[in-house]
Amino acid sequence: MQKEEWSERGERDARQSRKGSGSDLGRVANEGDLAVRTKSFALQIIRLFSALPKTTEAQVIGKQVLRSGTSVGANYREAYRGRSKAEFVSKCGDCLREIEETAYWLDLLAEADLVAPERLQPIRQECGELIAIFVTILKRPKESLS
């Protein structure tokens, strides 16, 4: 796959995962939509990793973004199947930590000039939106305890 293709396919996947999900920064998608969206994000991360330069720096950072970016969907799947509200909240906290870490590694890829920032823009935008969604999910249980 050529380097340009991962960006175009990732952008298309992100649009498709948002289409009809009803999610935005003010409203959390239903659980099924978020499961699809986090899986789509993981696929975008996999394509990004495959297209990275083969330099040591890019591969080391790439493996970090691959690990953290793909674990968001796995953790959310566990949260969705949680046995209690506390378990759901805990796993969503794990999702937030992993997506925040992914944002950090994506920033490093751009700032170290390993990938052009404009090519990372769609995946960074999706990352930011997922962060906002998980922050919203985690605020709700805390607000109900007050």
N, C-alpha and C positions, 0 to 999 in steps of 0.2 A: 504494500500500500504506500502510495506516495505521501509525503509530508503534508501536502495541501489537503488531501482527502480526509484525514482525521479531523481537521478543523471543520470542514464543510459537513461531514457526517455527524460530528458532535453537535454542531449548531442545529442541524435538522432534528436530531434525537431530542435535544432540549426543547425545541419548539413543539414537537409532537407530544412530549411528556407533559408539557404545560397546557396544551390544547384540550379544552374541555375539563380540566382538572378543577377549575373554580378556585384555584389557589392564587393568592397574591400576598403582599406583605401584611395585610390586615386580617387575612382569613386563612386558616389552616385547611389544607386539602383533607378529604376523608382518607381514612387509613389505607384503603386500596390504592388510591391515586398516589399517595406518598410512597408506597412500596414500589410502584411502577417508576416513579420519578427518581427514587434513590438508585434503583437498578439501572435506569438509563444513564444516570450520572456515573455509575461504576463503569459502564460500557464506554462512556466518553473518556474516562481516565485510562482505561486499558488501551484505547486507540491512541491516546496522547503518548503513553509510555512506548508503544510500538514505534512511533514516529520520532522519538527523541534522537538527537545525535548520539553516536556511540562513544563519546568522550567519557572519561571516568567521572567527571563532575556531573554531567547530565544523567548518567546511569545511576549514580548514588542517590541523587535527589529524586530521580524518576522512580526508583524503588520505594522511596519513602512516600511519595505521592500515590503510587500504586497501592501500597498497603493501607494507607489511611483513607484514600478515596473509595476503595472498594469495600472497606469494612463498614461504611455508613449504612449501606443497604442491608448487609448481614445483621448488623445490630438492630436496625429498625424492624427487620423481620422477626427477630427475637422479641422485641418490645411488643409488637403487634400480637404475638402469641403469649404474652406474659400472663401469669396466673393471678396477678393482683395489680391494683393501681400503682402500688409502690414499686413493683418490678417494672411496670411500663415506664414510670418516671425515671427510674434508674437507668434503664437501657436507652431511653431518649437522651439522657445526660451523656451517655457514652457516645451516642450519635453526634451530639453537639461538639464534644471534645474532638472527635475524629474529623468532622467537617471543618472545624477551626484549624486543626493541624494541616489539613489539605490546603486550606486557603494560604497558610504560611508557606508551604512548599511551592505552591503555584506562584506566589509572590517572588520567591527566590529564583525560580526558573526564569521569570521575566527580568528581574533586577540584575541577575548575573549574565544577562544577554545569551542565555542558552536557548530561549524560544522568544520570538518577537512578541511583545506585549499585546499587539492587536490580534495575533493568532490565538492568544489565551483568553481574550475578552469574553467570548460566549461561555466558556467553562467557568471562568471566574465569576461571571454574572450568576450562573446557576448555583455556584457554590455560595455566593452571598444570599441568594434567595432561600436556599436550604437552611443556612444559618438562621435567617429571620424566622423561618417556619419552626425550627426546633426551639428557638428562644421563646416563641409564642406558646408552643406546647408546654414548655417547662414553667412558664409564668402562670398558666391557668391553675394547676394544682396548688401553687403557693398562694394565689389570690383566694382560692376557696377555703384555705386554712385560716385566713385572716378574719 
